[in-house]
């Protein structure tokens, strides 16, 4: 099924997979015809999209654009004839705006809610079509239409929710309604009324002033009389918010019938609640659908437990779950466990009698009543936990909802761990960023987030979604920009404080929040927690014990006190400190002790990675790079620490040993995941200080060898990242070191990388020489198959297939015997290339298809792109242009998804060849332009030269024979052209010169006498 998404940035999927449409005008054409109720005439479409051109030219442009679109859609979905163009009525096709419009016009609340959730952004948001005013006008009216439907749906659902006393949900929707038009007074009045009905009078008054200020700035007008009258009603509190109960509870009763309004004393909050829908539903389910009578919401201070519990309690009230009452008991100011029961009695208005124990009085009064007690902030009163058990035993229909930084560890207790609000995914807002924006707008109503979203998301990431910290950050928008707030947090937690007079002392700052929790720990627990600050990101139990001495008992205690988070990955428990807590704890750690712990941390992970390297990343070992990447934050920390130690001139011998232990396993893991740029950055953290300290030029033998090892791995990464010049330079430099101090296997790696870089530059003789030298000194390690396969590939490029096949078969066999999966993929790809070059396309397809089906793991996309592209060329040779096009488009989509510019260029070049063969000259010209642009950006001469040759075919088709000859001759005579490309260029040169007058050849030869690559590039269409 095709799905066209037009709400927001336009996109198309087929069966869940993205369909890449190359041109904006093709996207616009598809969007337009998709929303018409019948096929459109070619004349009307040509006029719409090319209004400034003559009809003949406009129709020609339409034909070309239609062909591009059909190609992108694999000739599916679109039906056209000589007169009309439309959507195939038999196609399985869904358009999101149609689904939204249908749902938005119903009267069913659930369906309306679905419609509102579906409306993620405005119609074709951010999409424009330059030089096409008619389309822009159509797009504008479509956007207005769907916005109007969205506003009507919001208004209808708000009306329903208000009637059902669902004020908090209605407030959220009213805010969205107001965002559509900040001058819409009815939306302002609705929001004021909802605030007032929910008891949030201050927010209602604030909303009036926002309305007043907005109207004055934008229109120079005052609010309408109806709005002013509503303000007076709010100020006089002429509303009936949900009834609260402060009176004593009733005498015991056995009746279980639900009352219309459950008696309660829940606190009211002046601002709207954001997020936590899943947690509310989960807590509701536990308390109403299971036998649980004691639910503890456990989480670190500031994580929003109290506010969440109030929302849970409010939902329970509306459900009628506790017919005899639901009562809030604040324990924040209670200083002793002895006062917990008396505080409960006072809340319930139960007078205490000297001769009778308070717990007996409470149990007697509650008796059989169906009641819930919400005890807030229990963490410092653990000694009173057993009293709750007694009440539960004596009162069979009583339940407790507890908020605490520490669980009670009572029989029958169920614990819900409360984490931060969800964070943003890619460019979408999250509940965390929604909270930031909501609180920020309360302070600065005219604040715009259009350009600030990345900073907002980064703030929420830094505080790990902690609501209190988010609100503290948002409070600064009156003084600082959002980017400045982000910078301040990155420098420390001092900015995270509150100036609100009604904020409890324990929540006045994040530092106060953490100090409260820290005081509750034993001395030993404090020491262990401080040592755990050495970890970055998550860590496992062996690391915690080996580095920080954190035994299972300590880990359990810190988890139960909400100072460590846990999650499960790859069949083990992972632990993690909240990032703000880590910042706080680092302020309390002795620097000398922390430095010693950093060294232990580095030694531990170096040994750990070395032990992984010895397992050689075999399939039996579960793709060990996954394990390495679970520890990636700690690995980064070790590399940074090593760089700092080298820069400070610390003793080099132990540092060299640690680099040795880290290097190979790190290399394998990052190579397997194609994390080249990240790998380069980490390696540079140690390589730069090595250079600065003179290790490379004048260091000891050990220092020179260690620096050369790091340089070797960096050269490998730079080659894979297409930094060819730097890869060549580093390979040559480290090879000079290894010639004085042979160091297997690194000396072989350096030569092999030198050979690879030379191959990219088209210098096959040097490439073969260095690869053979590498193989001559190679030991029997996991890199040997790559060297053997690389040598075979060089011989194949040099036109010696009979020699190449020997190396291919040997390399593949060795890769299989050593379970080197990347070598296996390369072996099949090389065998496919051999069969393709020797005229056996069907056998080649089998090899390529093997790779395409097996390389499905993340990080293996390069092999799939190569296999799909090569398969497409085989199908082209078999005369199956349809299958060739399908494989090419799959490869191109995969390249775009991964974001690899070099892959996009390679695939585009092959697509251009196919389009030329099919006679689609303009499309071929565009594809080759793309390929050349990428090759020039990446500075890969052989790819540039091959692109120039194909571009010369296009130029010849356009009748630009002078340009075609110059390009062809340059490629033919350039030593960096691959052998097969030079041969192809020579054949085309002969073909052109035999058919053209001598003047063309003579002119080309004169130009070629002095021409350099930049001169030829200036002849390209992309240069104009």
PyMOL commands that set and color helices and strands:
alter all, ss='L'
color gray80, all
select helices_A, chain A and resi 24-34+42-49+55-72+96-104+109-118+133-163+167-180+185-197+201-219+225-235+277-289+305-319+337-347+358-366+379-394+431-443+453-462+467-474+482-491+505-507+510-519+523-534+541-548+552-560+579-586+591-613+619-621+625-630+632-647+652-672+676-692+695-698+701-720+724-740+746-760+764-777+784-797+801-817+821-837+841-854+861-877+881-898+901-918+921-938+941-957+961-973+979-995+998-1010+1013-1017+1021-1023
alter helices_A, ss='H'
color red, helices_A
select strands_A, chain A and resi 2-5+11-14+17-19+40-41+78-80+84-87+93-95+294-298+326-330+371-376+398-404+413-417+538-540+565-569+572-576
alter strands_A, ss='S'
color yellow, strands_A
deselect
rebuild
show_as cartoon
